[in-house]
Amino acid sequence: MTSQQLMLFAILLGALVLFAWGRWRYDVIAVGALMASVLLGIVPEGKAFDGFGHPAVITVAAVLVLSRSLHNSGLIEWVTRVLRPATARPTTHIMALSSLTSTCSAFMNNVGAMALVLPVALQSAHRAGRAASQILMPLSFASLLGGLVTLIGTPPNIIIASYRSQELGTAFGMFDFTPVGLGVAVAGILFVSLVGWRLLPTERQGQTEGTKSLFQVEDYITEVRLPEDSPYVGRRLVDLETAAQGDIAIVALIRRKDRMLAPSGYLRLQSGDILLVEGDTNALERVVKQAGMVMVGEAELSAENLRSERVGMVEAVVTPGSRLEGRTARSLRLHTRYGLNLLGVARQGQPITERLGSVRLVAGDVLLLQGERESMPEAFQALGCLPLAERELPLGRRQASPGAPIVFAGAIGLVAFGVLPAHIAFVLAVLVQVLLGELSVREIYEAVEWPIIVLLGAMLPVGQALETTGGTGVIADPILSMAGTIPDWSILALLMITTMLLSDIMNNAATAVLMGPIGVTVAQGLGASVDPFLMGVAIAASSTYLTPIGHQSNLLVMGPGGYKFGDYWRMGLPLDAIILLVSVPMILWVWPL
């Protein structure tokens, strides 16, 4: 191997380790890999940021925005009402919701489809008396399976299509993925609906609205009284919260006969005020002593007493890439800035009760938040968290409109019939929707998952360097050495297995960037068509079922479903085997060697 190849492999190995470690976000790791490649002379300085203008990156960004417009259209809510009778039995319940999720995912972002159906799934599970753990992982896997069906279903498909364009002059079309992808999706949905959910641990209860909550918040609420000689008489409520360093939440204030839920932080305290304070014992004792307050005792109330027509209490999940991820409630100033009280945090199905203000939040955490119903939608949107009970918190969606689906369908038609390339057609669709008032400019920037865009823009030059340095040949040679001793279809299967394993520990888009050129090199070494090998990489890169870190959809359901890291392989491993058994013969039938 040359020195450049050795350095590039060292960079990629380091990135792989960091992806698996999960200490830093994948976009930061990708930029780090790009900068290391530039500084070592592997990627030319003038081409370092060419990836951000790549058609695949533009297409992904446009599809993310169009996913938001479909979310706003109200179409999914109508479909879920039609499917409601199918929730009587577990198998039909999971099959109906999985089919809905995969259909949405075929034409919109995987995570967007999952986020759209997640609250509906929790409500239907409550009505049917089922644990969320039975429903959510199958839905997450269905969102990944649906992405296999079309060009725009998932970023790996878009990336692989661009590699075909480089090699053969024409990219894969909108529905070139459909014959194989649809067959795999149907087989996968049948598996998760009929068998897969039974393989999950029975002790996982997860979150369903109406079942026993993860949060027994009333156990941590204490009444304290502000005496006349307290130094905080006349001061604002926010001053008391600041003194507590964000480790307590004042859920109500009783003044004479008035009870104020989620009182404003700028309310002036008066002597005789009784505060209902939520927090752990140490934090409460510290604040009571500092403020000279008097402990009245444990408050005799239920969680329902913390709600009113004005004030709501909602469970929400921290989504990947949100403003909450990696931050604490104290640093975010949730109450003063967003009007929200953090009453509880649950991680992997277990509540965290100590020093909530200091808990560094991660994607998948479930939060119990209290605040004014009217201001909650805007606060949730700003923070990037997803409410788990939509009937409790209508997010102010617009009235159902056919405009967005019609424009989107038009863009798909332009791509399918070869009138315009995907990146042009979908950016044009975004522009039309803005002009029609279906999308605001603000929604466009909010809808784009910038970590994904940065990841792709940074990794594409690194993937290109793998080709220019001859690194793809070094990796492909051991696989090609088996040619003649095993059938070519076995080499395709081996390539897919390698891609699947990589995709479980690093982002699926990054996996496609790295494995796409290797697939091309293997095909050329065999003297075979590149199409079956590129299609195999596309299917395998999106088969991230063994861990929660491989894809954001898996991470999104981890908290609400009460799953642990090791739960995913129980259903994911047999699903991977089914995908291989179905996809390899179908690829060879549709795309002969």
N, C-alpha and C positions, 0 to 999 in steps of 0.2 A: 504493500500500500504506500502511496505517496504521503508526504508530510501534510498536505492539505486535506487528504482523505482522513488521516488520523485525527487532525484537529477538528474536522467537521463531525466525525463520529463521537469524539469526546464531548463536543457541544450538545449533540443530540442525546447522548447517554445522560448527561447532566440534566438536560431539560426533562427527559423521561423520569428520572428520579424525583425531580421537583414536582412534576405533575402528580406522581403517585403519592408524594409526601403531603401535598395539599396545603402547605403552610402559606404559600403565596398564590394569588389568582393566576389563572392560566394565561391571561393577556399580558401580565407582567413578565411571566416566564418566557413567553414568546418574544416579547421585545428584547429581553435579555439575551436570548439565543441569537436574534438578529444582530444586535449590537456586537456581540462576541464574534460573529461571523464577519462583520464589517471590519472590526479592529484587527482581526487576524488575516485580512486580505482575501477571505474566501468569497465574500459577496462584495462586488465593486461598490464604492461609495455612491456613484451616480445611479445605481440601481437599487439602493437600499430600500427606498420607499415606493418602488414601482408596484408592489403588491396592492397598495391602497387604491390604485386606479384600475386594478384588474377587473374584467367584466364579471367574474364570479363574485367578487366582493360587492360590486354595485348591485348585482342581482339579489344577493342575500339581504342587503340593506332594504331594497325595495319590497321584497317579499315580507320582511318584518313589518314594514309600514302598512302594507295591504292586509296583513293579518289583523292589525289593530282595527282597520275599517270593517272587516268582517265581524270582529268582536262587537263593534258598535251597532251593527245592522239589526240585531235582535233575531236573526234567523235561527240561531242555535236554541234560544229559549222556546221557540215554536216547535222545533223538532223534539226537544226533551219532553214537552207535554204530550206529543204523539206517542212517545216511547214509554210513558209512565205505566201502562198496563203490563209491560213486560217485566216489571220488577218483582213480581210475585214469588218467583223462585230464584235461588242464587245463580244458577247457570244462565237462565234467560236474562236476569238482571245484569250480570257481568257481560254477557254477550251483547246486549243492547247498548250499554254504555261504551263498551270497547269498540263496537262497530261505529258508533257516533264519533268517538275520539279519533279513531284511525281515519275515518272519512274526512274529518276536519283537518287532520294532520297532513293529509295528502295535498292539501292546497294552501296550508298556512303553516307558520312556525310550529314545531313540535311542542315547545313549552307554552306557546300561546293557546294551542288546542287543549293542552292539559289544564292550564289555568282556567280556561273557559268552562270545562266540564267538571272540574274539581268540586266547586261548591254544590253543583247539582247532584254529584255523586254522594256527597256527604248528607244532603237532605234526603235523598231517596233511600240511603242506607238507614237513616233514622226512622223513616216511615216504615221500612221493612223490618226494623229491629235487628239489623246486622251490624257487625263491627266494621269500622272503616278499613281495617287491615285486610278483609276479604275482598275489598273492591279496588283499593287505590293502586296497589302494585300492578295488577292486571291492566288498569287504565294507563299507567305510565308506560308499560311495555307496548300497549296498543298504539300509543302516540308515536313510538319509534317505528313500529311495523307499518303504520299508515304513511310515514314519510318515505318509504321505499317505492311508492306507487308512481310518483310523478317526478319530473325534473326539479320542481320547486319544493318538493315535500321536505327536503332536509339539505343542509349545506354540503354534505359529502357528494350528493348527486350533482349539484351544480359544479363543484370542483372537478369531479371525474369527467363531466361533460366538457369542461374547458381543456382537460388533458387530451381528450379525443380530438378536439379541434386543432390542437397543436400538432398531433401526430398525423391525422388524416385529412385535415382541412375543414371538416364539418363536425359540429358538436352533436351529442345525443339530443334528440328532440324531446318535446314536452312529454310525450307518452311512450317513448322508447323504453322507459323503465317499467312500464305497466305490466307486460306479460309475466315477467319474473317477479316483480315486486308485489303484484296483486296475488299471485299464487302463494308467495311466502307469507303475505299479510293474512290471507284467509286461513292458512294452516296454523299460523301463530295465534290468531284470535280463537280458533276452535280449541287449541291446546289450553290457553289461559282460562277460557270460559268453562271447559269441561273438566280439566284435570289440574291445571296450574295452581289455582287458588287453594286447592286442597293440600298442596305441599307446603304452604306457609305455616309457621308455628301457630298453634291454636291459642296460645296464651297472649298473643298480641291483640290488644283491644283497640288501640288507636283512638281517634276522635270522631264521634258522630254527634251531631246536634241532638240533644235529648237523652243521650246515654250519660252514665256517670262521668262527669267532667274530669279532665286531668287536673283541674285547678279547684281546690277546696278553699277558695279565697276567704270565706268567712272565718276560717280557723286562724287567720293571721290579721284580723281587724280588731283594733283596740280603741276604746273611747278615752279621750283625754280632754281635760278642761283647762281653759286658759284663765288663771286667777288674775285678780286686779293688779297684783304687784309683778306680773310677768314682764320682762323687758321687751316682749314681742307685742304687747298691746299697742295698737296704732300702726304697727308695721304690716307690710304686705305678706300675703300667704307665700309668695315666692321666696321671701327672705327665710322663712322657716324651712322650706324645701331645700334651699341652698345650704343652710346649716346642716341638713341631714345628708348632704352630698349625693342627693338623688336616690338614697336607699330606702325612702319611704314614699308612699303615695297617699295624699289626702283625698279620700273618696267621697266624703260628705262633710258638711259643716252645719251644725244645728245652732240656730240663734233664736232664742225664745221659742216660738212655736213654728218657726220656719226651718225646713230641712232643705239644704241646697246640695244636690249631687254634683260631683265633678266641679267644685267651685273654681272660679277664675283665679289665677295666680296673682292677680292685681287687686284682689279683694282685701280691704283693711280689716285686721283682726280687732275684736272688741273683747273686753273682759267678760267672762262668763260663757264665751263661745265653747261649744263642745265639738271636737274634731274626731271624725272616724278615720283612723290612720291605719294603713296596711303596710306591713313590713316585718322583718324578722326581729326577734327579741332584742338583740344587741343594738340594732339601729334605733329601735324605739326608746330603749333606756337612755341612750346617748342624747337623743333629741329632747326627751322629757326633762332630763337634768339640765341641759343647756338653756332651754326656754323657760325653765321654772314652772312647768305645767304639772297638773295633778292627774294621776292615773285614776280613771273612773272604773275601769275593768274591761273585760272582754265584751265586745258588742254582741248582743243577741239579735242577729239578723241573718237572713239568707241572701244568696247572691241576687235573687230577684229584687231585693230592696235597694240594690245599687243601680237599678234601671228605672227609667221613667219615660214619659213621652218625649222629653227633651234630651235625656241622657241614655246612651246605649252602652252595652258591654259586649264586645265582639272578640272572637278568637281569630287570629290572622297568622299566616305563615310568612316567614322571611323568604323572599324569592332570591334566586341566584343573581348576583350583580346589583341588588338593590342598595339604596343608601344606608340601610340598616346593617348590612353585612360587614362584619369586622369592627363595628362600633359599639359603644355602650349607651344605655339610656341617658346616663349622666352627660356624656360628651355631646349627644344629640339634643339635649334639653327638650325632651319630648313634651313636657307639660307646658313650659313657657313658650316654646316655638310652635308646637303643633296642637296644643290643647288636649293631649292624650295622657292618661295615667297608665303606667305599666303596672299591672297587678299580678302578673305571673309569666314565667317562661318555662316551657317544657322542651326537652331535647331527647329525641329518640324514645318518646313515650313516657319519659320520667320528668316530673316537675322539679325545677330549681327554685329553692325558697330563700336562699341566703343572699343578701346584698344584691338585689336585682339591678340596682343602678350601676353596679360594677361588672355585670355579666357581659362579656364580649359576644355579641350575637353572631350566629353563623347561619348560612342558608339551610332551610328546613326547620329551624326553630319555630315553635308555635307560641304566640304571644297572646296574653289576655289583656285587652286594652279597653279603657273606659274613657268616654268623651261625649261631646255634644253630637247628636246624630247628624245635624245639619252640616257640621264642619268635617265630619269623619271622612266622607268620600275624597275630598280634596287632600286631607292629611295622608290618607292611605296611598293616594296616587303619588304624592310628593315623596313619600318614603319608599315606595316600591314594594309594599307588602300586600298580600292577597287575603281578603276576608274569607272565612270558611263557612259563613252562613249568610247567603245573600238575602234571605227574607228578613234578616235582622238589619241588614245594611244595604239598601238599594244604592248602587254606585252611580246613580244619576245618568244611566245610559239614555241615549236619545231614543225617540220613538222609532220603531222598526221602519226601515227604509230599504227598498229594493235597489237603490242606486249603487251602493258599494258592490253587492254581488254581481250586478249587471256589468259594471265597468271591469271588474276583476275577470269575469267570464270572457269579456271582449279581449282583454290582454292575453289570456290563455289561448284564445282562438288565433290571435295574431302570431303567437309563437308556434302553435301546433301546425299551422299551415305554412310556416316559413316566411311569413310576410315581414316580420321584424325579429331580430335576435332578442333573447330573453331580457338582457339588461336594458335595452331600449324600450321594449314593450311595457315592462313593469314600472319603469320610471315615468313613462308617459301616463300609465294608469294612475300613479300617485298624483301627478299634476292635474289630471282630469278630476279626480276626487276632491282635490283642494278647491278647484274652480267651481265645482258643484256644491261645495259646502259640506261634503261628507267627512272631510278631515280638516282639522286646523293645522297651521304651521307648527304650533306648539306640540300637537299630538305626533307629528312626524318625528321630531327630535326625541320625544319621549319613547316612541315605539321602537326605535333602533336600539338593539342590544349592542352597545358600543364595545363591550369586552370581546364579543364574537368578531366584530369588524376589525378590531385591533389585532386579535389573534390571527385572523386570516391574512391581513395585510402584512404582518410581520413574518408569518411562517411561509408564505408563498415564495419569497426570495430564497429562503433557506432550503425549501424543497427544490427550487431550481438549481441551487448550488450542488445538491446531491446528484443531479444529472451532469452538470458541467464538470465536476471534479471526477466523474467516473465512479462515484460512491454507489450508485444504483447497481452497477456491474459487480462490485465487490459483494454486495448483499445478495444479488441474484445468483452468483456463481454456485454457492452450495446447493441451491434449489435446482439449478440446471444440471448439476453433476448427477442428479438422480434420473435425468431423462434417459430413456432406453431401458432402464431397470424397472421403472414403474410407469403406469399409463399417464398420459398427459392430464386426464381429468383428476388424477391424484395430486398432481402438481398444483392444479387450480385449487383443489380443496386445501392443500397445505398452505398456499398463499392466503386463502380466506381465514384459516384458523389463526395464522400469525397476525393478520389484521384485526381479527376479533379480540385477541388477547391484548394487543396494543391499545385498542379503542376502549377497553375496560379501565385503563389507568390514565389515559390522556384524552383530551377532547376529541370527539369523532371527526370534526373538521380538520384538526391538525393531523390525525391519523390518515385521512384521505390525501392530504397534501404530501405526506411522506411516502405512503404506500402506492399512490397512483403511478409515479415514475418507475417504481420497482416492478409493478405489474406489467408496464409497457416493456421493460427490459427483459423480463422473463418470457413474455410472448415472442419478442423478437429473437431471443436465444433459441426458442423452440421452433422458430419459423412458422408460428401460428398467427392467427388474427389477434389484434390487441383487444377487440371488443369483448370477448368473454372474460378476459382477465381484468379489464377495467370495470366491467359489470360486477364481477366477483368482489373486487375491492370496495365498490360502492355499497353492496349488500352487507359485507362484513364490517365496514367502518361504522355502519349505523346499528350494528348488533351489540349494543352495550348493555348487557343484561346481568352481568355478574357482580357489579359493584354500584353503589349510589353515586360515585364520583365520575363515572364515565359519561353521564349525560345529566343535564339540568332537570329533566322530567323526573328522573329517579330521585334526585335530591329534593325536589319539590314535595314529593309524597312521603318522604322519610319521617318527618315530624308528625303530620296529621295521621299517618298510618301506624305510628308507634314502632316503626321498623328499626332493627339494628343492622349494622354493616354486613354481618354475615347472613342475613336473611335473603339477600338478593340472589345468591347462587342457587338456592333451593329450587326456585322456579326458572332462573335464568340459564342454568346449565343444560337441562333437558330442552329448553327452548332453542339454545344455540345448536344443539344436535339436530333438532327438527329442521332448523333453517338450513343447515348444511345438506341434510338428506333431500330436502325439497329443491333448494336453489341450484345445486351443482347440475343435476340432470336437466332442469329447466333452462339454465344458462346455455348448456351445450345444445339444447334443442332449438332455442330461439337464436342463439349467436354461435353457430358452429365454429369449431377450431379450424 
